[in-house]
Amino acid sequence: MCFDLDSSPPIPVIAGAAVSHRDLILEPLDRARVMAFAAEPEESNGVGIVVLPDVRGLYSFYEEVALRFAERGYNAIAIDYFARTAGAEKRGEDFDYAPHVAQTQPVLVQMDVTAAVNWLRSEKGGGCTSIFTVGFCFGGWHSWMAAASGHGLSGAIGFYGRTGDREGYPGPIQRAEQMQAPILALQAGADAHITAEDNAAFDQALTDAGVQHEIVEYPGAPHSFFDRKQDEFAEASEDAWNRVLAFVEKYR
């Protein structure tokens, strides 16, 4: 598990920003009905963000992340993973996500990312000309994988994602040569499951593949440090958010 359900992203709210939001249903090529949340600025800067949640799928934390992007002029859409096994309705706090995570397939997640990217590029999604993925934990892995999945991304950002294979599926290290967008990895230095060696191997794979990238480790920070509740890691969270914004502006 990543964040508590009552957690919120440690991102400053821009008071008075003109932002609208709405729930959506996306339809990828296999005709699944994917639950999504879109946040839209009054004046778009032409950049779109696809937000990829943790293992619990779409819930309030990631809706807030999308809103914080929209306050800064980006069109953002946060998507769910479980359309094919749990339906496309909003879920309560008692949702048992683990069986649904086990049934996800990377190719289907990327199909859903395609639907989100296409929506952002459409007139109703803001007509975005530059698209980034931003993922957390489970979503971090899929965000980096999106760079190797033919979406035409401008960049892929991940917070504390695994760098290697997952459940037998080749991961970011194995797919580095297929990556066609710059990579930003914001990793927790005290993560019990993602080691410094894992991050170094990812760094080397991206270097060998000639992929522009930056891998940042925050010493002492635990998995899921990017949380307003984690007061002692507020400095790391602020730095991570600033790096996200700088990365988007650099590669847009």
Order of alpha helices (4+ residues) and beta strands (2+ residues): beta-beta-beta-alpha-beta-alpha-alpha-alpha-beta-alpha-beta-beta-alpha-beta-alpha
